[in-house]
Amino acid sequence: MENAGKLLVFAGIGLAVLGCVLWFAGGKGWLSWIGRLPGDIRVEGDKGGFYFPIVTCILVSAVLSGVMALVRKFFE
């Protein structure tokens, strides 16, 4: 249980830091590509639009899987 607690604390701190970075630097500089990758689906019409960043989701999933694998290896 102790390792699970450590993992949750570090994951929470990491998410808070990532949230702050995205909040303060979102749309500027190196973060402007998030949500605008080739393959992200965007359909806009007269009455509204639909946006689904599928490629961005896949990339974020791959990065988080790698990070979690490193965390798992570190905490074993």
N, C-alpha and C positions, 0 to 999 in steps of 0.2 A: 504494500500500500504506500510505503514511503516513496518509492520511485514514481508511482502514478501521481502523487502529490507534487513532486518536483517537476514532472513533465507538464502538469497543468499550470503551474506557476510560470515556468519558462515560456510555454505556449501563449499564455495570457500577456506576458510582458512583450513578447515578440509581436503579437497582434496589435497591441497598443502602440508600439513604435511604428509598425507598418502603417497603421491608421493615421498617425500624426504626419508621417512622411507624405502619404497620399493626400491628406487634407491640405497641408501647407504648400506642397509642390505640385499638386495635381494640375495637369495640362501645361506645365512649364518644363522646358528642357527635355531631359531624358525620359520623363514620365508621359510625354505627350502621345506616345505610341499605344498606351494601354487602351484597349477598346477600339483601336483603329487599324488592326492588322488586316492584311489581305485574307479574305475568307470569312470575316465577320459579316453577318447578314444585316442589311439595313434596307428597309422598304418604307418609303415616305409617300404619302398621298395628300390629297387636299384636306381631308378631315382628320388626319393624324398619321401616325407612323408606327413602325415596329422595328425593334433593334434587338438582335441577339448576337453577342460577341462570342461565337462558338470557338474560334481559333484562340482567342485570348483565354477562354476557359480551359481549353486543352493545355495551353502553355503554362498557365498558373497551376493546373493540376499536376503536371509533370515536375515543376519546380518544387511544389509542396511535397510531392512524393519523395523526391530526393532529399529534401530537408528532413522529413520524418524518418527516412532510412538512416541518415546520419545521427539524428537524435536517438533513435532506437539503439544504434551501435554504441553511442556514447554512454547511455544509461544502463547498459547490460552489465 
